[in-house]
Amino acid sequence: MKAEKKLQALNSLPNSGAEPKDGIVQGTPLWQERLDQMLLVEHLKKKVMVGHTAFTEATELLVEAHTWLVKDSMLADTFALCVARVPASQHDRMDMLQNALKKTAGDLKIARGEFHDYKVLKETQRQAWIQRTVDHQAIAIRQRRKDDIMMAFRYRVQQDRSNDLEGANYALVTRVYSLEAAMMSGQEHLEEASRQWDEQKAALTAERNEFRRLYEKFLKAHEQAMADLEESQGTAEDQAKMLQVLSVEKHRLTGEVEDLTAQKKAMVKQLADLRDEVAKLKAEMRRLGAQCREGEQATLAARSEAQTLRADVRGLEDILPAEGKGPGRPSLRRKLQQCALREAQLLDLLQVATLAAAAMRRRLEPVEGAKGQDKSGMLPPARKLRADMERERDEILAYAREKEAEAARVKLEAQKTVLGIKTKCDKDLHDFKTVGLAKITADFEAQITSLTKKNNILMAEVAVGDAIGPHLPTLNPLPSGEEDGHDKVYCSSCRRAIVFEGPTHS
């Protein structure tokens, strides 16, 4: 505007107060006040100029009217009427203002009615839209609930199927481990039996060969003695002396043989005891091996269960966005579980509230003709029965809480006991593997070494007997027999049988 431009031009002058230091800035109240003053001054100037123009025109008209009046005096009345008449001011016509006000009020009323109709229309449309949205949401929520139920049912079926397959797999794995353990035990038993049979067979073969050799030696010695006897036939005194010497030697050798036989029996008994002890140790080792295998099976089962639990934990973990940033969101299974749990809780609460409201409504209904009712409409016996039932309920709840705490404590103690037993078994197994097995092996090797030494001593003594056997000049003939189905020879002096599986000379 012109006034605003003029004010800006004035403010652009130095020391005009338009600078920030002068406290007058465009848009401030002081600026608006000055602007209003300048607008008022401009308006008054405009009115003064309009009035001055009107007065100038009136002066000219008066001069012209005076000229006409001088020319024609008959115009004096008309001149006086024109000069005396003052027209009404346009600003003082209230009827025009009233009409304009009525027209404006009518327009305003019409506008308000149209606006009210517009609001009613929009409200109706909004209500219709809300109703359509509610109907759509009801259908969508029902369909979504069905989908959620089907998804939960599908997940539950898959979980049950997975649990069944895991159980079957665990049973098959356990069966395979048990069969492998049985096969390994049977294989070890077969190997041990084969080894014992090979040892016994080798011992029997060596004993048979030894007896064959001894029998052949005895036959050779007998033949040599008979030949010496035929060669040394002489006087009766020489024969008596020789018989006496041979009898003494025979008695001495018989005593030695009896001693050696007793020692052999003792050694055989000791060897049998040692074999029994070795068999017991082997049985114990097999038992410990079975325990070790069972421990390995238990460890494998625990590892399998731990893997299953870790898989379940990974399935229950929150799912992060693809970029790996931002807050995680729960998995679908957790959402379904939470929704199902929340729905079950709400249904339970709703059922409990419904039952409580129905019970309260029944309690509040007064009984006609009954006396002694309280404000809730309950009779004294009913109040007493209710108090007894509430007390019994509180006692049952307290007992249930105690039993629950005791069950939790027993469970914790059982877990600690099982953990202690597992730790002790692991420690005992480790001690047996590191100390006990080495000790048993050392004892067994020491016993085998002792038996080997004693066997060597026995063999040396037998070798001594074999060495002095040929030096005996005379021996009685050994008769043979087949009473028991075996070739036997009997000594005529000691009447002991010597079993020989090979051919004999009759």
C-alpha positions as CSV (number, residue, x, y, z in Angstrom):
1,M,0.0,0.0,0.0
2,K,0.9,3.6,-0.3
3,A,1.1,4.3,3.4
4,E,3.2,1.2,4.0
5,K,5.6,2.1,1.2
6,K,5.8,5.6,2.7
7,L,6.4,4.2,6.2
8,Q,9.2,2.0,4.8
9,A,10.7,5.0,3.0
10,L,10.6,7.0,6.3
11,N,12.1,4.1,8.2
12,S,14.9,3.8,5.7
13,L,16.1,7.3,6.7
14,P,18.8,7.5,9.4
15,N,17.7,7.8,13.0
16,S,14.2,6.9,12.0
17,G,13.8,4.2,14.7
18,A,13.6,1.4,12.1
19,E,16.9,-0.1,13.1
20,P,17.1,-2.9,15.7
21,K,18.9,-0.6,18.1
22,D,16.0,1.9,17.8
23,G,13.6,-0.8,19.0
24,I,11.3,-0.5,15.8
25,V,11.3,-3.6,13.6
26,Q,8.8,-4.5,10.9
27,G,6.1,-6.8,12.3
28,T,6.4,-5.5,15.9
29,P,3.5,-3.8,17.8
30,L,5.3,-0.4,17.6
31,W,5.6,-0.8,13.8
32,Q,1.9,-1.7,13.6
33,E,1.0,1.3,15.7
34,R,3.0,3.7,13.5
35,L,1.5,2.2,10.4
36,D,-2.1,2.6,11.9
37,Q,-1.3,6.3,12.6
38,M,0.0,6.9,9.1
39,L,-3.1,5.2,7.6
40,L,-5.4,7.4,9.8
41,V,-3.5,10.5,8.7
42,E,-3.8,9.5,5.0
43,H,-7.5,8.8,5.5
44,L,-8.1,12.2,7.1
45,K,-6.1,13.9,4.4
46,K,-8.2,12.2,1.8
47,K,-11.4,13.3,3.5
48,V,-10.1,16.9,3.8
49,M,-9.2,16.9,0.1
50,V,-12.6,15.6,-0.8
51,G,-14.3,18.3,1.4
52,H,-12.0,21.0,-0.1
53,T,-13.0,19.9,-3.6
54,A,-16.7,19.9,-2.7
55,F,-16.4,23.4,-1.1
56,T,-14.5,24.7,-4.2
57,E,-17.3,23.3,-6.5
58,A,-19.9,24.8,-4.2
59,T,-18.2,28.2,-4.3
60,E,-18.1,28.1,-8.1
61,L,-21.8,27.1,-8.1
62,L,-22.7,29.9,-5.8
63,V,-20.9,32.4,-7.9
64,E,-22.7,31.1,-11.0
65,A,-26.0,31.2,-9.2
66,H,-25.3,34.7,-8.0
67,T,-24.7,35.7,-11.7
68,W,-28.0,34.1,-12.7
69,L,-29.7,35.8,-9.8
70,V,-28.3,39.3,-10.8
71,K,-29.5,38.6,-14.3
72,D,-33.0,37.4,-13.2
73,S,-34.4,38.5,-9.9
74,M,-37.3,36.0,-10.2
75,L,-34.9,33.2,-9.3
76,A,-34.5,34.6,-5.8
77,D,-37.1,32.1,-4.3
78,T,-35.5,29.2,-6.0
79,F,-32.1,30.3,-5.0
80,A,-33.2,30.7,-1.4
81,L,-34.8,27.2,-1.5
82,C,-31.6,25.6,-2.9
83,V,-29.4,27.4,-0.4
84,A,-31.6,26.5,2.6
85,R,-32.1,22.8,1.6
86,V,-29.4,20.5,3.0
87,P,-29.5,16.9,1.8
88,A,-29.4,14.0,4.2
89,S,-26.0,12.4,4.8
90,Q,-25.4,9.0,3.4
91,H,-23.8,7.9,6.6
92,D,-26.9,8.7,8.7
93,R,-29.3,6.4,6.7
94,M,-30.1,3.7,9.2
95,D,-32.7,2.1,7.0
96,M,-30.2,1.2,4.5
97,L,-27.9,-0.2,7.2
98,Q,-30.9,-2.2,8.6
99,N,-31.7,-3.6,5.3
100,A,-28.1,-4.5,4.6
101,L,-27.9,-6.1,8.1
102,K,-31.1,-8.1,7.5
103,K,-29.8,-9.3,4.2
104,T,-26.5,-10.2,5.8
105,A,-28.4,-12.1,8.6
106,G,-30.5,-13.9,6.1
107,D,-27.4,-14.9,4.0
108,L,-25.7,-16.0,7.3
109,K,-28.8,-18.1,8.3
110,I,-28.8,-19.7,4.9
111,A,-25.1,-20.4,5.0
112,R,-25.5,-21.9,8.5
113,G,-28.3,-24.1,7.3
114,E,-26.3,-25.3,4.4
115,F,-23.3,-25.9,6.6
116,H,-25.5,-27.8,9.1
117,D,-26.9,-29.9,6.2
118,Y,-23.3,-30.5,5.0
119,K,-22.3,-31.6,8.5
120,V,-25.3,-33.9,8.8
121,L,-24.4,-35.4,5.4
122,K,-20.8,-35.9,6.3
123,E,-21.8,-37.4,9.7
124,T,-24.1,-39.8,8.0
125,Q,-21.5,-40.7,5.5
126,R,-19.0,-41.2,8.3
127,Q,-21.4,-43.5,10.2
128,A,-22.0,-45.5,7.1
129,W,-18.2,-45.7,6.5
130,I,-17.7,-46.8,10.1
131,Q,-20.4,-49.4,9.8
132,R,-18.9,-50.7,6.6
133,T,-15.4,-50.8,8.2
134,V,-16.8,-52.6,11.3
135,D,-18.5,-55.2,9.1
136,H,-15.4,-55.7,7.0
137,Q,-13.2,-55.9,10.1
138,A,-15.6,-58.4,11.7
139,I,-15.3,-60.6,8.6
140,A,-11.6,-60.0,8.3
141,I,-11.0,-60.7,12.1
142,R,-13.1,-63.9,11.9
143,Q,-11.2,-65.1,8.8
144,R,-7.9,-64.1,10.5
145,R,-8.9,-66.0,13.6
146,K,-9.7,-69.0,11.5
147,D,-6.4,-68.7,9.8
148,D,-4.6,-68.4,13.2
149,I,-6.5,-71.4,14.5
150,M,-5.5,-73.4,11.4
151,M,-1.9,-72.3,11.7
152,A,-1.8,-73.1,15.4
153,F,-3.5,-76.5,14.7
154,R,-1.0,-77.1,11.8
155,Y,1.9,-76.2,14.0
156,R,0.6,-78.4,16.8
157,V,0.2,-81.4,14.5
158,Q,3.6,-80.8,13.1
159,Q,5.1,-80.6,16.6
160,D,3.3,-83.8,17.7
161,R,4.5,-85.5,14.5
162,S,8.0,-84.2,15.1
163,N,7.9,-85.4,18.7
164,D,6.7,-88.8,17.6
165,L,9.5,-89.0,15.0
166,E,12.0,-87.9,17.5
167,G,10.8,-90.5,20.0
168,A,10.9,-93.2,17.3
169,N,14.3,-92.1,16.2
170,Y,15.5,-92.1,19.8
171,A,14.1,-95.6,20.3
172,L,15.8,-96.8,17.1
173,V,19.1,-95.2,18.0
174,T,18.9,-96.8,21.5
175,R,18.1,-100.1,20.0
176,V,21.0,-99.8,17.6
177,Y,23.3,-98.9,20.5
178,S,22.1,-101.8,22.6
179,L,22.5,-104.2,19.6
180,E,26.0,-102.9,19.0
181,A,26.8,-103.2,22.7
182,A,25.5,-106.8,22.7
183,M,27.4,-107.6,19.5
184,M,30.6,-106.2,20.9
185,S,30.1,-108.1,24.1
186,G,29.4,-111.3,22.2
187,Q,32.4,-110.7,20.0
188,E,34.6,-110.1,23.0
189,H,33.2,-113.2,24.7
190,L,33.8,-115.3,21.5
191,E,37.3,-113.9,21.1
192,E,38.0,-114.7,24.8
193,A,36.6,-118.2,24.4
194,S,38.6,-118.7,21.2
195,R,41.8,-117.5,23.0
196,Q,41.2,-119.7,26.0
197,W,40.4,-122.7,23.7
198,D,43.6,-122.0,21.8
199,E,45.6,-121.8,25.0
200,Q,44.0,-125.0,26.4
201,K,44.5,-126.8,23.1
202,A,48.2,-125.7,23.0
203,A,48.6,-126.8,26.7
204,L,47.0,-130.2,26.0
205,T,49.0,-130.7,22.8
206,A,52.2,-129.8,24.7
207,E,51.2,-132.1,27.6
208,R,50.5,-134.9,25.1
209,N,53.8,-134.4,23.4
210,E,55.5,-134.3,26.8
211,F,53.9,-137.6,27.9
212,R,54.7,-139.2,24.6
213,R,58.3,-138.2,24.9
214,L,58.4,-139.4,28.5
215,Y,56.7,-142.7,27.5
216,E,59.2,-143.2,24.8
217,K,62.0,-142.5,27.2
218,F,60.6,-144.9,29.7
219,L,60.4,-147.6,27.1
220,K,63.9,-147.0,26.0
221,A,65.1,-147.0,29.6
222,H,63.2,-150.2,30.2
223,E,64.7,-151.9,27.2
224,Q,68.1,-150.6,28.3
225,A,67.6,-151.9,31.8
226,M,66.5,-155.3,30.5
227,A,69.6,-155.4,28.2
228,D,71.8,-154.4,31.2
229,L,70.1,-157.0,33.3
230,E,70.9,-159.7,30.8
231,E,74.4,-158.5,30.5
232,S,75.0,-158.2,34.2
233,Q,73.8,-161.7,35.2
234,G,76.2,-162.9,37.7
235,T,76.3,-164.1,41.3
236,A,73.3,-163.8,43.6
237,E,75.3,-161.4,45.9
238,D,75.9,-158.9,43.1
239,Q,72.3,-159.1,42.1
240,A,71.2,-158.6,45.7
241,K,73.5,-155.6,46.1
242,M,72.2,-154.2,42.8
243,L,68.6,-154.8,43.8
244,Q,69.3,-153.1,47.1
245,V,70.9,-150.1,45.4
246,L,68.1,-149.9,42.9
247,S,65.4,-150.2,45.7
248,V,67.0,-147.3,47.6
249,E,67.2,-145.3,44.4
250,K,63.7,-146.2,43.6
251,H,62.4,-145.1,47.0
252,R,64.3,-141.9,46.7
253,L,63.0,-141.2,43.2
254,T,59.5,-142.2,44.3
255,G,59.6,-139.7,47.1
256,E,60.8,-137.0,44.7
257,V,58.1,-137.9,42.2
258,E,55.5,-137.7,44.9
259,D,56.8,-134.4,46.0
260,L,56.8,-133.2,42.4
261,T,53.3,-134.5,41.9
262,A,52.1,-132.7,45.0
263,Q,53.8,-129.5,43.8
264,K,52.3,-130.0,40.4
265,K,48.8,-130.4,41.9
266,A,49.3,-127.3,44.0
267,M,50.5,-125.4,41.0
268,V,47.6,-126.7,38.9
269,K,45.2,-125.7,41.7
270,Q,46.9,-122.3,41.9
271,L,46.8,-122.0,38.2
272,A,43.0,-122.8,38.2
273,D,42.5,-120.2,40.9
274,L,44.4,-117.7,39.0
275,R,42.4,-118.5,35.9
276,D,39.2,-118.1,37.9
277,E,40.5,-114.8,39.1
278,V,41.4,-113.7,35.6
279,A,37.9,-114.8,34.4
280,K,36.4,-112.7,37.2
281,L,38.6,-109.8,36.3
282,K,37.6,-110.1,32.7
283,A,33.9,-110.3,33.7
284,E,34.4,-107.2,35.8
285,M,36.1,-105.5,32.9
286,R,33.2,-106.5,30.6
287,R,30.8,-105.2,33.2
288,L,32.7,-101.9,33.4
289,G,32.9,-101.8,29.6
290,A,29.1,-102.2,29.5
291,Q,28.8,-99.5,32.0
292,C,31.1,-97.3,29.9
293,R,28.9,-98.0,26.8
294,E,25.8,-97.2,28.8
295,G,27.4,-94.0,30.0
296,E,28.3,-93.2,26.4
297,Q,24.7,-93.9,25.3
298,A,23.4,-91.7,28.1
299,T,25.9,-89.0,27.0
300,L,24.8,-89.3,23.4
301,A,21.1,-89.2,24.5
302,A,21.9,-86.0,26.6
303,R,23.7,-84.5,23.6
304,S,20.8,-85.3,21.3
305,E,18.3,-83.8,23.8
306,A,20.6,-80.7,24.2
307,Q,20.6,-80.4,20.4
308,T,16.8,-80.7,20.3
309,L,16.5,-78.0,23.1
310,R,18.9,-75.7,21.3
311,A,16.8,-76.1,18.1
312,D,13.7,-75.3,20.1
313,V,15.5,-72.3,21.6
314,R,16.5,-71.1,18.1
315,G,12.9,-71.5,17.0
316,L,11.7,-69.4,19.9
317,E,14.3,-66.6,19.4
318,D,13.2,-63.3,18.0
319,I,13.5,-62.7,14.3
320,L,15.6,-59.7,13.3
321,P,15.0,-57.7,10.1
322,A,16.8,-58.5,6.9
323,E,19.3,-55.7,7.4
324,G,20.2,-56.9,10.9
325,K,19.3,-53.5,12.4
326,G,16.5,-52.2,14.5
327,P,14.5,-53.9,17.2
328,G,13.7,-57.6,16.8
329,R,10.2,-59.0,16.4
330,P,9.0,-62.2,17.9
331,S,8.6,-65.3,15.8
332,L,5.2,-66.5,14.5
333,R,5.2,-69.4,16.8
334,R,5.7,-67.2,19.8
335,K,3.0,-64.9,18.6
336,L,0.6,-67.8,18.2
337,Q,1.5,-69.1,21.6
338,Q,1.0,-65.7,23.2
339,C,-2.3,-65.2,21.4
340,A,-3.5,-68.7,22.3
341,L,-2.4,-68.2,25.9
342,R,-4.0,-64.7,26.1
343,E,-7.2,-66.0,24.6
344,A,-7.3,-68.9,27.1
345,Q,-6.7,-66.6,30.0
346,L,-9.3,-64.2,28.8
347,L,-11.8,-67.0,28.3
348,D,-11.0,-68.3,31.8
349,L,-11.4,-64.9,33.3
350,L,-14.6,-64.3,31.4
351,Q,-16.0,-67.6,32.6
352,V,-15.0,-67.0,36.2
353,A,-16.5,-63.5,36.1
354,T,-19.7,-64.9,34.6
355,L,-20.0,-67.5,37.2
356,A,-19.2,-65.0,40.0
357,A,-21.7,-62.6,38.7
358,A,-24.4,-65.3,38.4
359,A,-23.6,-66.5,42.0
360,M,-23.7,-62.9,43.3
361,R,-27.0,-62.4,41.5
362,R,-28.4,-65.6,43.0
363,R,-27.1,-64.5,46.4
364,L,-28.7,-61.1,46.1
365,E,-32.1,-62.5,45.4
366,P,-34.2,-62.4,48.6
367,V,-36.1,-65.5,49.7
368,E,-39.7,-64.8,50.3
369,G,-40.9,-65.6,53.8
370,A,-37.3,-66.1,55.2
371,K,-36.3,-64.3,58.3
372,G,-32.8,-63.2,59.4
373,Q,-31.6,-62.2,56.0
374,D,-28.8,-59.7,55.7
375,K,-28.3,-57.0,53.1
376,S,-27.1,-59.6,50.5
377,G,-30.1,-61.8,51.1
378,M,-28.2,-64.7,52.8
379,L,-29.6,-66.6,55.8
380,P,-27.4,-67.3,58.9
381,P,-26.9,-71.0,58.0
382,A,-25.9,-70.0,54.5
383,R,-23.4,-67.5,55.9
384,K,-22.0,-70.1,58.3
385,L,-21.8,-72.7,55.5
386,R,-20.1,-70.1,53.2
387,A,-17.6,-69.2,55.9
388,D,-16.8,-72.9,56.5
389,M,-16.4,-73.4,52.8
390,E,-14.2,-70.4,52.4
391,R,-12.0,-71.5,55.3
392,E,-11.7,-74.9,53.9
393,R,-10.9,-73.4,50.5
394,D,-8.2,-71.3,52.1
395,E,-6.8,-74.3,53.8
396,I,-6.8,-76.3,50.6
397,L,-5.1,-73.5,48.7
398,A,-2.4,-73.2,51.5
399,Y,-1.9,-77.0,51.4
400,A,-1.6,-76.9,47.6
401,R,0.9,-74.1,47.7
402,E,2.9,-76.0,50.3
403,K,2.8,-79.2,48.2
404,E,3.8,-77.2,45.1
405,A,6.8,-75.7,47.0
406,E,7.7,-79.1,48.3
407,A,7.5,-80.6,44.8
408,A,9.7,-77.8,43.5
409,R,12.2,-78.5,46.3
410,V,12.1,-82.3,45.7
411,K,12.6,-81.7,42.0
412,L,15.6,-79.4,42.8
413,E,17.1,-82.0,45.2
414,A,16.5,-84.8,42.7
415,Q,18.3,-82.8,40.0
416,K,21.2,-82.1,42.4
417,T,21.3,-85.9,43.3
418,V,21.3,-87.0,39.7
419,L,24.0,-84.4,38.9
420,G,26.0,-85.7,41.9
421,I,25.6,-89.3,40.8
422,K,26.6,-88.5,37.3
423,T,29.6,-86.6,38.6
424,K,30.6,-89.5,40.9
425,C,30.1,-92.1,38.0
426,D,32.3,-90.0,35.7
427,K,34.9,-89.6,38.5
428,D,34.9,-93.4,39.3
429,L,35.1,-94.2,35.6
430,H,38.0,-91.8,35.1
431,D,39.7,-93.3,38.2
432,F,39.2,-96.8,36.9
433,K,40.5,-95.9,33.5
434,T,43.5,-94.1,34.8
435,V,44.4,-96.1,38.0
436,G,42.3,-99.3,38.5
437,L,42.8,-100.7,35.0
438,A,46.6,-100.1,35.2
439,K,46.7,-101.8,38.6
440,I,44.7,-104.8,37.4
441,T,46.9,-105.1,34.3
442,A,50.1,-104.9,36.5
443,D,48.7,-107.5,39.0
444,F,47.8,-109.8,36.1
445,E,51.2,-109.5,34.5
446,A,52.8,-110.1,37.9
447,Q,50.8,-113.3,38.4
448,I,51.5,-114.5,34.8
449,T,55.2,-113.8,35.5
450,S,55.1,-115.8,38.8
451,L,53.3,-118.7,37.0
452,T,55.9,-118.6,34.2
453,K,58.7,-118.8,36.8
454,K,57.1,-121.7,38.6
455,N,56.4,-123.5,35.3
456,N,60.1,-123.0,34.4
457,I,61.1,-124.5,37.7
458,L,58.8,-127.5,37.2
459,M,60.1,-128.0,33.7
460,A,63.7,-127.9,35.0
461,E,62.8,-130.5,37.7
462,V,61.2,-132.7,35.0
463,A,64.3,-132.3,32.9
464,V,66.4,-133.4,35.9
465,G,64.2,-136.5,36.2
466,D,64.5,-137.2,32.5
467,A,68.2,-136.8,32.8
468,I,68.6,-139.4,35.7
469,G,66.0,-141.8,34.2
470,P,68.4,-143.6,31.8
471,H,70.9,-144.2,34.5
472,L,68.5,-146.6,36.3
473,P,69.7,-150.1,35.2
474,T,66.6,-152.2,36.1
475,L,62.9,-151.5,35.9
476,N,60.0,-153.8,36.2
477,P,58.0,-154.4,33.0
478,L,54.9,-152.1,32.5
479,P,51.8,-154.0,31.6
480,S,49.3,-152.3,29.2
481,G,45.5,-152.3,29.2
482,E,42.5,-150.8,27.4
483,E,39.8,-150.9,30.1
484,D,38.7,-147.3,29.8
485,G,39.1,-147.0,26.0
486,H,42.6,-145.4,26.4
487,D,46.0,-146.9,26.0
488,K,47.4,-147.1,29.5
489,V,50.5,-148.5,31.1
490,Y,50.7,-149.4,34.8
491,C,53.7,-149.3,37.0
492,S,54.0,-152.6,38.9
493,S,55.5,-150.9,42.0
494,C,53.3,-147.7,42.4
495,R,50.3,-149.0,40.4
496,R,49.9,-145.6,38.7
497,A,48.5,-145.3,35.2
498,I,50.1,-143.3,32.5
499,V,47.8,-142.3,29.6
500,F,49.3,-142.3,26.2
501,E,47.5,-141.5,23.0
502,G,50.0,-142.9,20.6
503,P,50.9,-146.4,19.6
504,T,52.2,-148.8,22.3
505,H,54.3,-151.9,22.1
506,S,52.7,-155.0,23.6
